[in-house]
């Protein structure tokens, strides 16, 4: 097997990073009406999710400090549906790995699974809220607004989804995804979100937007009165900043890692152009990718392998790491069993590539086009095969760094990590 040499390619996306995260958060929050909506000395529950959001600890601490500065009593709770293996301890551990613990936040972190019913939507969908949040004097949501990995709409992943699915814990997440199988997830998010808003408990949310480098790019206070409209506007903006694989087609895309900290589906489906029900290349205006080779799990996914079913080939080492308890819970709760199918797997990276390249419709391995990324959050720099050079040179945002290098394997037959030690472009986490 002789493969085309690889080029290290930098994508020069606009850098929209906020330089002073606590300062910007304080500025935005101080211009908001949130604290004035809570009685003096009242309690505020701050819902925080499970995604790998850049600077999440610093942003969360700024929200805590804002409410404390107004004489209020904040506490933090996990708003993450079935994540963390759907246990109170698991969800607290997820927050702790992001640095969100009482010692660093200056307020209690309360993780439990009991919920309160908020009544039913017109479709008969019962809405739920974390009990400690419901018993507070107001609930503040803290979440990233971005595209969702399962569907396309005007509202996808963000504050409304957190309000609908995150606040409902495992009890809510399971029911909502069941209804979504027929009604569509966007419809369920909107209708359950409206039911939660009708409870009068929500103060609003702080929407986090990230640029193509995964830097914190915008912090926007969103009051309840305009939440649906503002989230639609913010999602459109976030989508316009999205980073992509910078070529129209690849035979093989190599991912060093997938994980829940990277995306709800383990990998961003709108980067790799896969559907969580097993569809190939379902997303328009996204590069076509014929085969996905996933090498390993992220260290922050706690061996939850949701998304591995999107891969065409993987390694024995990844399969041997899978903890099937959280993997099954998460996937089946979301009604996406295809996302945890075990792909064909082999002992070494070399064998994975040797077995998969003949399936892309080419007779010569040197003609196979290859892309290689760490994960779907880090798209610059990336590796692209030298046989794509014409398209690389024609793209004004691309910059080739150094000379083309051959694909190399170590003594164990595994790829020599050509991205190891290379700092992600625009990194400001």
MIPAZA-339860 format. One record per residue (C-alpha): z, x, y; residue number from 1; residue in three letters. Coordinates in pm, whole numbers. Layout:
# residues N
((Z, X, Y), NUM, "Ala")
...
END
This chain:
# residues 429
((0, 0, 0), 1, "Unk")
((-117, 155, 326), 2, "Unk")
((-32, -55, 632), 3, "Unk")
((-157, -25, 988), 4, "Unk")
((59, 201, 1202), 5, "Unk")
((306, 32, 1436), 6, "Unk")
((327, 44, 1816), 7, "Unk")
((651, -1, 2011), 8, "Unk")
((563, -261, 2273), 9, "Unk")
((770, -369, 2569), 10, "Unk")
((727, -718, 2715), 11, "Unk")
((788, -707, 3089), 12, "Unk")
((933, -1053, 3147), 13, "Unk")
((1080, -1145, 3485), 14, "Unk")
((1446, -1035, 3498), 15, "Unk")
((1644, -1335, 3629), 16, "Unk")
((1987, -1205, 3535), 17, "Unk")
((2289, -1297, 3746), 18, "Unk")
((2469, -974, 3837), 19, "Unk")
((2815, -1121, 3910), 20, "Unk")
((2880, -1387, 3646), 21, "Unk")
((3241, -1480, 3746), 22, "Unk")
((3148, -1483, 4115), 23, "Unk")
((2844, -1705, 4066), 24, "Unk")
((3036, -1940, 3837), 25, "Unk")
((3318, -1971, 4091), 26, "Unk")
((3069, -2036, 4371), 27, "Unk")
((2892, -2312, 4180), 28, "Unk")
((3210, -2474, 4052), 29, "Unk")
((3380, -2470, 4393), 30, "Unk")
((3084, -2665, 4530), 31, "Unk")
((3121, -2925, 4253), 32, "Unk")
((3333, -3245, 4248), 33, "Unk")
((3486, -3190, 3904), 34, "Unk")
((3847, -3099, 3994), 35, "Unk")
((3875, -3383, 4247), 36, "Unk")
((3812, -3632, 3967), 37, "Unk")
((4135, -3543, 3786), 38, "Unk")
((4478, -3660, 3900), 39, "Unk")
((4703, -3384, 4045), 40, "Unk")
((4856, -3177, 3767), 41, "Unk")
((4633, -3346, 3510), 42, "Unk")
((4492, -3198, 3190), 43, "Unk")
((4129, -3093, 3136), 44, "Unk")
((3964, -3032, 2797), 45, "Unk")
((3682, -2776, 2812), 46, "Unk")
((3429, -2809, 2528), 47, "Unk")
((3264, -2484, 2415), 48, "Unk")
((2992, -2457, 2150), 49, "Unk")
((2906, -2214, 1873), 50, "Unk")
((2575, -2059, 1980), 51, "Unk")
((2544, -1694, 2077), 52, "Unk")
((2535, -1758, 2450), 53, "Unk")
((2532, -1446, 2666), 54, "Unk")
((2848, -1391, 2871), 55, "Unk")
((3006, -1702, 2720), 56, "Unk")
((3360, -1562, 2740), 57, "Unk")
((3323, -1467, 3108), 58, "Unk")
((3172, -1805, 3194), 59, "Unk")
((3441, -1994, 3002), 60, "Unk")
((3719, -1797, 3174), 61, "Unk")
((3564, -1878, 3513), 62, "Unk")
((3574, -2251, 3429), 63, "Unk")
((3938, -2220, 3319), 64, "Unk")
((4027, -2036, 3641), 65, "Unk")
((3850, -2301, 3851), 66, "Unk")
((4062, -2584, 3712), 67, "Unk")
((4383, -2379, 3724), 68, "Unk")
((4316, -2295, 4089), 69, "Unk")
((4326, -2669, 4161), 70, "Unk")
((4663, -2711, 3993), 71, "Unk")
((4521, -2860, 3673), 72, "Unk")
((4609, -2781, 3310), 73, "Unk")
((4298, -2680, 3112), 74, "Unk")
((4265, -2620, 2740), 75, "Unk")
((3958, -2519, 2537), 76, "Unk")
((3834, -2694, 2223), 77, "Unk")
((3536, -2626, 1992), 78, "Unk")
((3250, -2872, 2050), 79, "Unk")
((3030, -2772, 1758), 80, "Unk")
((2985, -3054, 1508), 81, "Unk")
((2981, -2915, 1153), 82, "Unk")
((2965, -2545, 1239), 83, "Unk")
((3235, -2305, 1125), 84, "Unk")
((3211, -2463, 777), 85, "Unk")
((3331, -2790, 937), 86, "Unk")
((3693, -2668, 938), 87, "Unk")
((3934, -2635, 1229), 88, "Unk")
((4009, -2274, 1131), 89, "Unk")
((3641, -2186, 1096), 90, "Unk")
((3556, -2325, 1440), 91, "Unk")
((3848, -2141, 1601), 92, "Unk")
((3722, -1822, 1434), 93, "Unk")
((3375, -1874, 1583), 94, "Unk")
((3523, -1895, 1932), 95, "Unk")
((3748, -1597, 1865), 96, "Unk")
((3450, -1380, 1773), 97, "Unk")
((3306, -1457, 2116), 98, "Unk")
((3632, -1344, 2275), 99, "Unk")
((3750, -1698, 2343), 100, "Unk")
((4120, -1695, 2250), 101, "Unk")
((4430, -1793, 2443), 102, "Unk")
((4516, -1435, 2538), 103, "Unk")
((4181, -1373, 2710), 104, "Unk")
((4123, -1723, 2848), 105, "Unk")
((4466, -1785, 2996), 106, "Unk")
((4494, -2130, 2840), 107, "Unk")
((4541, -2283, 2493), 108, "Unk")
((4252, -2304, 2246), 109, "Unk")
((4304, -2614, 2033), 110, "Unk")
((4086, -2656, 1725), 111, "Unk")
((4126, -2966, 1509), 112, "Unk")
((3895, -3223, 1350), 113, "Unk")
((4055, -3559, 1428), 114, "Unk")
((3835, -3790, 1635), 115, "Unk")
((3868, -4113, 1833), 116, "Unk")
((3609, -4392, 1811), 117, "Unk")
((3433, -4475, 2139), 118, "Unk")
((3266, -4790, 2009), 119, "Unk")
((2903, -4834, 1906), 120, "Unk")
((2565, -4799, 2076), 121, "Unk")
((2319, -5094, 2090), 122, "Unk")
((2168, -4959, 1765), 123, "Unk")
((2508, -4974, 1596), 124, "Unk")
((2577, -4598, 1602), 125, "Unk")
((2950, -4539, 1632), 126, "Unk")
((3036, -4265, 1882), 127, "Unk")
((3331, -4029, 1845), 128, "Unk")
((3525, -3779, 2055), 129, "Unk")
((3762, -3496, 1967), 130, "Unk")
((4113, -3648, 1984), 131, "Unk")
((4266, -3379, 2207), 132, "Unk")
((3973, -3415, 2446), 133, "Unk")
((4011, -3791, 2454), 134, "Unk")
((4383, -3762, 2526), 135, "Unk")
((4321, -3533, 2824), 136, "Unk")
((4263, -3659, 3177), 137, "Unk")
((3905, -3534, 3180), 138, "Unk")
((3651, -3350, 2965), 139, "Unk")
((3430, -3066, 3092), 140, "Unk")
((3127, -2952, 2892), 141, "Unk")
((3009, -2593, 2888), 142, "Unk")
((2672, -2537, 2720), 143, "Unk")
((2329, -2379, 2733), 144, "Unk")
((2026, -2593, 2805), 145, "Unk")
((1726, -2486, 2598), 146, "Unk")
((1462, -2605, 2355), 147, "Unk")
((1580, -2738, 2019), 148, "Unk")
((1467, -2592, 1688), 149, "Unk")
((1406, -2929, 1516), 150, "Unk")
((1204, -3138, 1760), 151, "Unk")
((1023, -3151, 2095), 152, "Unk")
((1123, -3383, 2378), 153, "Unk")
((1232, -3410, 2741), 154, "Unk")
((1594, -3356, 2635), 155, "Unk")
((1660, -3121, 2347), 156, "Unk")
((1955, -2882, 2320), 157, "Unk")
((2211, -2894, 2598), 158, "Unk")
((2496, -3090, 2751), 159, "Unk")
((2392, -3431, 2617), 160, "Unk")
((2353, -3294, 2264), 161, "Unk")
((2695, -3128, 2292), 162, "Unk")
((2841, -3455, 2420), 163, "Unk")
((2687, -3653, 2135), 164, "Unk")
((2710, -3420, 1835), 165, "Unk")
((2954, -3148, 1942), 166, "Unk")
((3231, -3377, 2066), 167, "Unk")
((3200, -3592, 1755), 168, "Unk")
((3304, -3310, 1522), 169, "Unk")
((3198, -3325, 1156), 170, "Unk")
((3247, -3703, 1140), 171, "Unk")
((3004, -3761, 1424), 172, "Unk")
((2754, -3488, 1343), 173, "Unk")
((2697, -3619, 993), 174, "Unk")
((2639, -3980, 1107), 175, "Unk")
((2419, -3887, 1403), 176, "Unk")
((2184, -3673, 1197), 177, "Unk")
((2157, -3954, 943), 178, "Unk")
((2048, -4198, 1213), 179, "Unk")
((1820, -3931, 1362), 180, "Unk")
((1625, -3911, 1036), 181, "Unk")
((1466, -4247, 1125), 182, "Unk")
((1525, -4287, 1500), 183, "Unk")
((1457, -3928, 1608), 184, "Unk")
((1719, -3683, 1731), 185, "Unk")
((1632, -3715, 2100), 186, "Unk")
((1686, -4092, 2087), 187, "Unk")
((2022, -4048, 1910), 188, "Unk")
((2131, -3779, 2157), 189, "Unk")
((2051, -4005, 2453), 190, "Unk")
((2203, -4326, 2319), 191, "Unk")
((2521, -4164, 2182), 192, "Unk")
((2549, -3955, 2498), 193, "Unk")
((2541, -4271, 2710), 194, "Unk")
((2813, -4425, 2493), 195, "Unk")
((3030, -4115, 2544), 196, "Unk")
((2966, -4126, 2919), 197, "Unk")
((3073, -4491, 2922), 198, "Unk")
((3418, -4382, 2802), 199, "Unk")
((3486, -4251, 3151), 200, "Unk")
((3635, -3930, 3008), 201, "Unk")
((3353, -3690, 3098), 202, "Unk")
((3386, -3503, 3427), 203, "Unk")
((3049, -3333, 3396), 204, "Unk")
((2913, -3006, 3266), 205, "Unk")
((2821, -2653, 3359), 206, "Unk")
((2466, -2594, 3236), 207, "Unk")
((2379, -2237, 3140), 208, "Unk")
((2016, -2124, 3153), 209, "Unk")
((1896, -1794, 3011), 210, "Unk")
((1582, -1596, 3082), 211, "Unk")
((1342, -1446, 2827), 212, "Unk")
((1571, -1145, 2788), 213, "Unk")
((1862, -1377, 2694), 214, "Unk")
((2036, -1293, 3021), 215, "Unk")
((2242, -1553, 3206), 216, "Unk")
((1992, -1664, 3471), 217, "Unk")
((2135, -1983, 3620), 218, "Unk")
((2465, -2174, 3624), 219, "Unk")
((2428, -2535, 3734), 220, "Unk")
((2710, -2789, 3777), 221, "Unk")
((2585, -3123, 3640), 222, "Unk")
((2778, -3438, 3743), 223, "Unk")
((2786, -3733, 3505), 224, "Unk")
((2593, -3959, 3741), 225, "Unk")
((2272, -3757, 3708), 226, "Unk")
((2323, -3586, 3372), 227, "Unk")
((2013, -3714, 3189), 228, "Unk")
((1778, -3654, 3482), 229, "Unk")
((1917, -3310, 3564), 230, "Unk")
((1906, -3201, 3202), 231, "Unk")
((1539, -3298, 3177), 232, "Unk")
((1467, -3087, 3487), 233, "Unk")
((1671, -2792, 3360), 234, "Unk")
((1505, -2800, 3017), 235, "Unk")
((1160, -2792, 3175), 236, "Unk")
((1267, -2487, 3376), 237, "Unk")
((1417, -2311, 3073), 238, "Unk")
((1100, -2372, 2872), 239, "Unk")
((891, -2214, 3149), 240, "Unk")
((1095, -1893, 3106), 241, "Unk")
((1064, -1881, 2725), 242, "Unk")
((972, -1553, 2559), 243, "Unk")
((715, -1554, 2279), 244, "Unk")
((545, -1328, 2028), 245, "Unk")
((269, -1191, 2257), 246, "Unk")
((-31, -1223, 2025), 247, "Unk")
((-209, -1543, 1913), 248, "Unk")
((-178, -1476, 1539), 249, "Unk")
((13, -1257, 1294), 250, "Unk")
((-29, -1220, 919), 251, "Unk")
((333, -1108, 872), 252, "Unk")
((633, -1126, 1103), 253, "Unk")
((933, -915, 998), 254, "Unk")
((1279, -1023, 1116), 255, "Unk")
((1568, -782, 1070), 256, "Unk")
((1822, -1066, 1081), 257, "Unk")
((1880, -1439, 1110), 258, "Unk")
((2205, -1625, 1178), 259, "Unk")
((2384, -1921, 1333), 260, "Unk")
((2481, -1705, 1630), 261, "Unk")
((2110, -1653, 1696), 262, "Unk")
((1986, -2010, 1657), 263, "Unk")
((2091, -2340, 1507), 264, "Unk")
((1819, -2288, 1247), 265, "Unk")
((1907, -1922, 1191), 266, "Unk")
((1593, -1824, 1379), 267, "Unk")
((1427, -1988, 1678), 268, "Unk")
((1165, -2206, 1513), 269, "Unk")
((961, -2216, 1833), 270, "Unk")
((930, -1837, 1824), 271, "Unk")
((840, -1808, 1454), 272, "Unk")
((641, -2137, 1454), 273, "Unk")
((812, -2307, 1164), 274, "Unk")
((967, -2651, 1114), 275, "Unk")
((1309, -2704, 959), 276, "Unk")
((1151, -2936, 701), 277, "Unk")
((929, -2652, 580), 278, "Unk")
((626, -2707, 806), 279, "Unk")
((402, -2410, 881), 280, "Unk")
((293, -2355, 1244), 281, "Unk")
((385, -2703, 1375), 282, "Unk")
((438, -2613, 1740), 283, "Unk")
((144, -2617, 1984), 284, "Unk")
((97, -2328, 2230), 285, "Unk")
((291, -2100, 1994), 286, "Unk")
((141, -1805, 1805), 287, "Unk")
((34, -1880, 1448), 288, "Unk")
((234, -1682, 1191), 289, "Unk")
((122, -1682, 828), 290, "Unk")
((419, -1516, 654), 291, "Unk")
((784, -1455, 747), 292, "Unk")
((978, -1168, 592), 293, "Unk")
((1353, -1190, 663), 294, "Unk")
((1545, -875, 577), 295, "Unk")
((1913, -965, 627), 296, "Unk")
((2180, -1188, 782), 297, "Unk")
((2346, -1126, 1117), 298, "Unk")
((2700, -995, 1095), 299, "Unk")
((2811, -1286, 1318), 300, "Unk")
((2678, -1566, 1096), 301, "Unk")
((2967, -1531, 846), 302, "Unk")
((2713, -1535, 561), 303, "Unk")
((2587, -1879, 664), 304, "Unk")
((2220, -1850, 569), 305, "Unk")
((2082, -2169, 725), 306, "Unk")
((1717, -2103, 804), 307, "Unk")
((1645, -1879, 507), 308, "Unk")
((1424, -2157, 368), 309, "Unk")
((1181, -2095, 654), 310, "Unk")
((1110, -1746, 521), 311, "Unk")
((835, -1669, 271), 312, "Unk")
((1004, -1362, 126), 313, "Unk")
((1343, -1197, 155), 314, "Unk")
((1560, -931, -2), 315, "Unk")
((1805, -945, -289), 316, "Unk")
((2071, -804, -54), 317, "Unk")
((2041, -1106, 175), 318, "Unk")
((2053, -1355, -112), 319, "Unk")
((2359, -1182, -257), 320, "Unk")
((2541, -1217, 76), 321, "Unk")
((2498, -1593, 113), 322, "Unk")
((2815, -1802, 133), 323, "Unk")
((2685, -2131, 2), 324, "Unk")
((2979, -2343, 124), 325, "Unk")
((2907, -2327, 501), 326, "Unk")
((2534, -2296, 433), 327, "Unk")
((2519, -2621, 236), 328, "Unk")
((2756, -2808, 469), 329, "Unk")
((2560, -2716, 778), 330, "Unk")
((2217, -2786, 634), 331, "Unk")
((2299, -3111, 458), 332, "Unk")
((2489, -3243, 760), 333, "Unk")
((2174, -3185, 966), 334, "Unk")
((1954, -3349, 696), 335, "Unk")
((1749, -3029, 661), 336, "Unk")
((1769, -2925, 293), 337, "Unk")
((1440, -2737, 318), 338, "Unk")
((1607, -2493, 558), 339, "Unk")
((1823, -2351, 277), 340, "Unk")
((1569, -2321, -2), 341, "Unk")
((1581, -1972, -147), 342, "Unk")
((1249, -1794, -96), 343, "Unk")
((1104, -1542, -338), 344, "Unk")
((1315, -1226, -313), 345, "Unk")
((1291, -866, -429), 346, "Unk")
((1515, -563, -454), 347, "Unk")
((1361, -361, -170), 348, "Unk")
((1173, -405, 156), 349, "Unk")
((881, -216, 9), 350, "Unk")
((846, -459, -279), 351, "Unk")
((875, -757, -43), 352, "Unk")
((581, -629, 161), 353, "Unk")
((382, -522, -144), 354, "Unk")
((413, -869, -294), 355, "Unk")
((355, -1075, 21), 356, "Unk")
((65, -900, 199), 357, "Unk")
((-199, -1001, -62), 358, "Unk")
((-118, -1369, 14), 359, "Unk")
((-258, -1362, 371), 360, "Unk")
((-626, -1376, 275), 361, "Unk")
((-715, -1009, 324), 362, "Unk")
((-832, -754, 71), 363, "Unk")
((-724, -436, 250), 364, "Unk")
((-359, -387, 344), 365, "Unk")
((-467, -183, 647), 366, "Unk")
((-622, -497, 798), 367, "Unk")
((-298, -696, 779), 368, "Unk")
((-154, -770, 1124), 369, "Unk")
((222, -719, 1151), 370, "Unk")
((493, -794, 1406), 371, "Unk")
((853, -675, 1373), 372, "Unk")
((1154, -798, 1574), 373, "Unk")
((1530, -763, 1540), 374, "Unk")
((1581, -1139, 1571), 375, "Unk")
((1433, -1427, 1768), 376, "Unk")
((1658, -1364, 2069), 377, "Unk")
((1530, -1010, 2120), 378, "Unk")
((1155, -1015, 2178), 379, "Unk")
((1130, -697, 2384), 380, "Unk")
((1071, -437, 2271), 381, "Unk")
((902, -533, 1947), 382, "Unk")
((671, -359, 1702), 383, "Unk")
((308, -463, 1662), 384, "Unk")
((51, -313, 1428), 385, "Unk")
((-208, -80, 1580), 386, "Unk")
((-492, -306, 1465), 387, "Unk")
((-382, -548, 1744), 388, "Unk")
((-438, -290, 2018), 389, "Unk")
((-726, -472, 2188), 390, "Unk")
((-513, -780, 2253), 391, "Unk")
((-215, -570, 2357), 392, "Unk")
((-420, -386, 2619), 393, "Unk")
((-559, -713, 2751), 394, "Unk")
((-212, -860, 2816), 395, "Unk")
((-79, -751, 3159), 396, "Unk")
((290, -799, 3071), 397, "Unk")
((270, -564, 2769), 398, "Unk")
((342, -193, 2780), 399, "Unk")
((296, 42, 2484), 400, "Unk")
((581, 293, 2457), 401, "Unk")
((493, 621, 2284), 402, "Unk")
((251, 681, 2000), 403, "Unk")
((174, 469, 1696), 404, "Unk")
((402, 544, 1400), 405, "Unk")
((342, 487, 1028), 406, "Unk")
((549, 230, 839), 407, "Unk")
((808, 436, 653), 408, "Unk")
((1053, 360, 374), 409, "Unk")
((1371, 546, 281), 410, "Unk")
((1461, 679, -63), 411, "Unk")
((1584, 332, -165), 412, "Unk")
((1255, 167, -75), 413, "Unk")
((1381, 0, 243), 414, "Unk")
((1218, 11, 584), 415, "Unk")
((1324, 288, 819), 416, "Unk")
((1452, 88, 1117), 417, "Unk")
((1208, 170, 1394), 418, "Unk")
((1398, -61, 1632), 419, "Unk")
((1736, 98, 1561), 420, "Unk")
((1873, 274, 1866), 421, "Unk")
((1616, 112, 2093), 422, "Unk")
((1795, -83, 2368), 423, "Unk")
((1671, -442, 2408), 424, "Unk")
((1479, -478, 2734), 425, "Unk")
((1665, -650, 3016), 426, "Unk")
((1990, -642, 2817), 427, "Unk")
((2284, -760, 3025), 428, "Unk")
((2509, -931, 2767), 429, "Unk")
END
